[in-house]
Amino acid sequence: MSNANNQQFAVSIIVSNQSGTLTRISSLFSQRNFNIDSFTCGETINPEVSRMTITATGDANKKDQLLKQISKLYDVKKVELMTTDNTILRELLIAKVNATGENLQTILEAANVFRSKVVDMSPGSVCIEITGESSKLNAFLTYVAPYGILEYCRTGLIAVERGSKCLYGVE
C-alpha cells in the first residue's frame, strides 16, 4: 500500500453479538482495499452488544465512505472515528526478554521506568507486561532489543472517548 493518500485511523464500532458480524465488517475493509492493522473486540456494559476497535490503513479519501457503509450493516449499532485529541488509546504488550545475570538488573530497572509489571521470571528470561500508548510500547521494545527479545504479543488498540460522552449506553 504505497498510495500517497494512505492514512492510518482508528474506529470504534458497537455491534450486536451475532455470528457473521466480524466477517461482514472485515469484508468491507478488504473490498475497499483497507488493511486492518489491529482488531480488538470485547463485551460492553450491555451484554447484547460488543465493542470493536479497529485500526486500519487505506485511502483517506475513501475512509468516510467506508465508515458510512459499515454503519448500514444490520448488526452495527454505532460507528465512530476515534481521533487522538479526544480519545484515550491504549494497548497491551507482553514481552519475553533474554535475561542473564549481566543484564537482568538493567531489564528490571527498565520495567520499572516504563511502569510495567514483571509477570514471569525464568532462568534466562523475564516476561514483562506493559500497557500504554503504542509509542510507549515501541519505545520499550527498542530499549530492550539489544538484550534480545525472545518473543512478544500485542493486543491492538482499545479506545474510549474522553469526557462524559459515551459511544453507546445501556438500552
C-alpha positions as CSV (number, residue, x, y, z in Angstrom):
1,M,0.0,0.0,0.0
2,S,2.2,2.8,-1.2
3,N,-0.6,5.2,-2.1
4,A,0.3,8.8,-1.0
5,N,-3.3,9.2,0.3
6,N,-3.0,6.3,2.7
7,Q,-3.7,7.1,6.3
8,Q,-3.9,5.1,9.5
9,F,-7.1,5.6,11.6
10,A,-8.9,4.0,14.5
11,V,-12.6,3.4,14.6
12,S,-14.9,2.0,17.3
13,I,-17.9,0.0,16.3
14,I,-20.8,-1.2,18.5
15,V,-22.3,-4.4,17.2
16,S,-24.9,-7.0,18.1
17,N,-23.4,-10.2,19.4
18,Q,-24.3,-12.2,16.3
19,S,-22.3,-14.7,14.3
20,G,-21.0,-13.4,11.0
21,T,-20.8,-9.8,12.1
22,L,-17.0,-9.8,12.1
23,T,-16.9,-11.4,8.6
24,R,-19.2,-8.7,7.2
25,I,-17.2,-5.8,8.7
26,S,-13.8,-7.2,7.7
27,S,-15.1,-7.9,4.2
28,L,-16.0,-4.2,3.8
29,F,-12.4,-3.2,4.7
30,S,-10.9,-5.8,2.3
31,Q,-13.2,-4.9,-0.6
32,R,-12.3,-1.3,-0.3
33,N,-8.5,-2.1,-0.1
34,F,-8.1,-1.1,3.6
35,N,-5.6,-3.1,5.6
36,I,-6.7,-3.9,9.1
37,D,-3.6,-3.2,11.3
38,S,-5.2,-4.3,14.6
39,F,-8.5,-5.5,15.8
40,T,-9.9,-5.9,19.3
41,C,-13.4,-6.9,20.4
42,G,-15.0,-7.4,23.7
43,E,-18.0,-7.2,25.9
44,T,-19.6,-3.9,27.0
45,I,-21.9,-2.9,29.9
46,N,-24.7,-4.2,27.7
47,P,-24.4,-8.0,27.2
48,E,-26.3,-7.9,23.9
49,V,-23.6,-5.8,22.2
50,S,-19.8,-5.8,21.8
51,R,-17.4,-3.1,21.1
52,M,-14.8,-3.4,18.3
53,T,-11.8,-1.2,17.9
54,I,-10.2,-1.4,14.5
55,T,-7.1,0.4,13.3
56,A,-6.7,0.3,9.6
57,T,-4.7,1.9,6.8
58,G,-6.1,3.0,3.5
59,D,-7.1,5.8,1.1
60,A,-8.0,8.8,3.3
61,N,-10.4,9.9,0.5
62,K,-12.4,6.7,0.9
63,K,-12.4,6.5,4.7
64,D,-15.7,8.3,5.2
65,Q,-17.5,6.2,2.6
66,L,-16.2,3.0,4.3
67,L,-17.5,4.2,7.7
68,K,-20.9,5.0,6.2
69,Q,-21.1,1.6,4.6
70,I,-20.2,-0.1,7.9
71,S,-22.9,1.9,9.7
72,K,-25.5,0.5,7.3
73,L,-24.8,-3.1,8.2
74,Y,-27.7,-4.7,10.1
75,D,-25.8,-5.7,13.2
76,V,-23.9,-2.4,13.6
77,K,-25.4,-0.1,16.2
78,K,-22.9,2.8,16.0
79,V,-19.6,3.7,14.3
80,E,-17.3,6.4,15.4
81,L,-13.9,7.6,14.1
82,M,-11.6,7.9,17.1
83,T,-9.3,11.0,16.9
84,T,-6.2,11.3,19.0
85,D,-7.1,14.6,20.5
86,N,-10.3,13.4,22.3
87,T,-9.6,9.7,22.8
88,I,-7.8,7.6,25.3
89,L,-5.9,4.9,23.2
90,R,-4.2,2.0,25.0
91,E,-2.6,-1.3,24.0
92,L,-1.2,-4.2,26.0
93,L,2.1,-5.9,25.3
94,I,3.7,-9.0,26.9
95,A,7.4,-9.3,26.0
96,K,9.7,-12.2,26.8
97,V,13.2,-10.8,27.1
98,N,16.5,-12.6,27.3
99,A,17.7,-12.0,30.9
100,T,21.1,-13.3,32.0
101,G,22.9,-12.4,35.2
102,E,24.6,-9.5,33.4
103,N,21.5,-7.8,32.1
104,L,18.8,-8.9,34.4
105,Q,19.0,-5.9,36.7
106,T,19.0,-3.5,33.7
107,I,15.9,-5.1,32.3
108,L,14.1,-5.0,35.7
109,E,15.1,-1.3,36.0
110,A,13.7,-0.6,32.5
111,A,10.4,-2.4,33.5
112,N,10.2,0.0,36.5
113,V,10.9,3.1,34.4
114,F,8.3,2.1,31.8
115,R,5.8,1.4,34.7
116,S,5.4,-2.1,33.6
117,K,5.0,-5.3,35.5
118,V,7.1,-8.4,35.6
119,V,4.7,-11.4,35.3
120,D,7.2,-14.2,35.0
121,M,10.9,-14.8,35.7
122,S,12.6,-18.0,34.5
123,P,16.2,-18.9,34.2
124,G,17.4,-16.9,31.2
125,S,14.2,-14.9,30.5
126,V,11.8,-12.4,32.0
127,C,8.2,-11.7,30.8
128,I,7.1,-8.1,31.2
129,E,3.5,-6.8,30.8
130,I,3.2,-3.2,29.7
131,T,0.1,-1.1,29.0
132,G,0.0,2.3,27.3
133,E,0.0,4.2,24.1
134,S,1.6,2.5,21.1
135,S,4.6,4.9,21.2
136,K,5.4,3.8,24.8
137,L,5.3,0.1,23.9
138,N,7.5,0.8,20.8
139,A,10.0,2.7,23.0
140,F,10.1,-0.2,25.5
141,L,10.8,-2.7,22.7
142,T,13.5,-0.5,21.3
143,Y,15.1,-0.2,24.7
144,V,15.2,-3.9,25.4
145,A,16.0,-5.1,21.9
146,P,19.8,-5.1,22.4
147,Y,19.4,-7.6,25.2
148,G,17.4,-10.0,23.0
149,I,13.6,-10.1,22.6
150,L,12.7,-13.7,22.5
151,E,9.0,-13.1,21.6
152,Y,6.2,-10.6,22.2
153,C,2.5,-10.3,21.7
154,R,0.4,-7.2,21.4
155,T,-3.3,-6.8,21.7
156,G,-4.1,-4.0,19.4
157,L,-5.7,-0.7,20.4
158,I,-8.6,-0.2,22.6
159,A,-10.2,3.3,22.7
160,V,-12.6,5.3,24.8
161,E,-13.6,8.9,24.2
162,R,-12.5,11.4,26.8
163,G,-15.2,13.2,28.9
164,S,-18.7,12.1,29.8
165,K,-19.9,11.3,26.3
166,C,-20.3,7.5,25.7
167,L,-20.3,5.7,22.4
168,Y,-23.2,3.5,23.4
169,G,-25.2,3.4,26.6
170,V,-27.3,0.8,28.2
171,E,-30.6,0.3,26.4
